[in-house]
Structures are given as structure tokens and as C-alpha cells.
Amino acid sequence: DQQVKQNSPSLSVQEGRISILNCDYTNSMFDYFLWYKKYPAEGPTFLISISSIKDKNEDGRFTVFLNKSAKHLSLHIVPSQPGDSAVYFCAARIRANNLFFGTGTRLTVIP
Amino acid sequence: DAGVIQSPRHEVTEMGQEVTLRCKPISGHNSLFWYRQTMMRGLELLIYFNNNVPIDDSGMPEDRFSAKMPNASFSTLKIQPSEPRDSAVYFCASSLNGQGTDTQYFGPGTRLTVL
């Protein structure tokens, strides 16, 4: 059973527009959430994270929002660029090491 | 720094054969993780080590899978005998000490195909 779910396998966005990637989780014990980005033939790379005590974290064009009551987080990319085209994985952690990943969303930014 | 190194990058084998995947973590990192990526389940943690000691292997699918970390700079994941359902991309990752908000750095992965 997936504790972290990304229900949209793919998303296409026009360059310059906002990309919104969504993630839902079931375990209320998760206290730290991360987004990883993955290009073909490469391993995932860390993008941005948020602690459960916050509801927003921003880093340049990337912002992650956390809604604990809804057990939902989202990643906003503004403005979207063609180089952002990749698979994005949402992940969550309970206290220590174990990261639980979603199945990923493939983002395509159209020039 | 070369990052996490995995070998081979691609492996094609026949059902029943033994497969060994290798990983060299980032120098100075004390935690090492093995993940498996499939379309259906995304990235799943198989096992992780801290200071070369296996801490949690609850993600290892069955006895056909085994992992070792004989020293701080090398780990192996072995499948014996391999089955077609083991076909997936296997990632190794390492982190400084595996605590709190430590970032995990992933290798490029090994794409395994079992015929």
C-alpha cells in the first residue's frame, strides 16, 4: 500500500506558466517532506523540502506547500522552463532515515 | 567529488542466474541505502546501512535478495536466483549520517532486465 501517492503520472505546461505537482500521503506521523527531480538515465536529485511544522517553503522558482489537515503537499514552479522537464518524486519521512516515495509525475515544459 | 557510483549501469541476465549490483557511496558518508524503482510502486527502500551495519532490511522482497557492506566505501546487492519480476532500476544512495534532515544523494542506477 502506497503511503505517498502522486495521482497524476504526467503534466504538460507551457514555458513561462506555473507548474503545480501534487502529492497526497496517508501517514500522519510523517514529519518531513521532500521533492526530488529525476532526469533520464540519472538518479534522483534533491530539490526542496519542508518540515511538518511549516506550511510553505520557497527556494527561487520552487515553492512547496503543505496542508497537514488534508495530508496534501504541492510543488509550484514559477515560471516553468524547458529545463524543468523531468520526473518529480514526492517523498516523506518519519523521524529517521526511511524515505517513502511516490510513483512520480513526469513534467513536460513546452517551449 | 564523484558522487555515488554504481555498476554496472545495465544488466541483462536470464532467469535463475545470480546478479550482483555494486555501489560506492560518497566518501565520508556514513549511511547507505538501496532502492528499487518500478512503474507500479515508484521508489521503494530495500535496505539501509549505518556505519556499515544493516539497520532496516524490512523492504527486502524475499530471501533471494541480500545486501552487504564490508567497508565504508563499498556495498553489494545480490539477487540469487533472479526472476523476471526483479526487472527494475536499482538505485544506491548515501547520506552523511542518516539523521534528521540529512539529504540522500543518489547514484545513476542499475537497470536490471531478467529474461
Chai-1 contact restraints between the chains, C-beta under 6 A:
chainA,res_idxA,chainB,res_idxB,connection_type,confidence,min_distance_angstrom,max_distance_angstrom,comment,restraint_id
A,E42,B,P108,contact,1.0,0.0,6.0,A-B,restraint_1
A,G43,B,F91,contact,1.0,0.0,6.0,A-B,restraint_2
A,G43,B,F106,contact,1.0,0.0,6.0,A-B,restraint_3
A,G43,B,G107,contact,1.0,0.0,6.0,A-B,restraint_4
A,G43,B,P108,contact,1.0,0.0,6.0,A-B,restraint_5
A,G43,B,G109,contact,1.0,0.0,6.0,A-B,restraint_6
A,P44,B,F106,contact,1.0,0.0,6.0,A-B,restraint_7
A,F46,B,T103,contact,1.0,0.0,6.0,A-B,restraint_8
A,N97,B,Y48,contact,1.0,0.0,6.0,A-B,restraint_9
A,N97,B,G98,contact,1.0,0.0,6.0,A-B,restraint_10
A,N98,B,L45,contact,1.0,0.0,6.0,A-B,restraint_11
A,F101,B,G42,contact,1.0,0.0,6.0,A-B,restraint_12
A,F101,B,L43,contact,1.0,0.0,6.0,A-B,restraint_13
A,G102,B,G42,contact,1.0,0.0,6.0,A-B,restraint_14
A,T103,B,G42,contact,1.0,0.0,6.0,A-B,restraint_15
A,G104,B,G42,contact,1.0,0.0,6.0,A-B,restraint_16
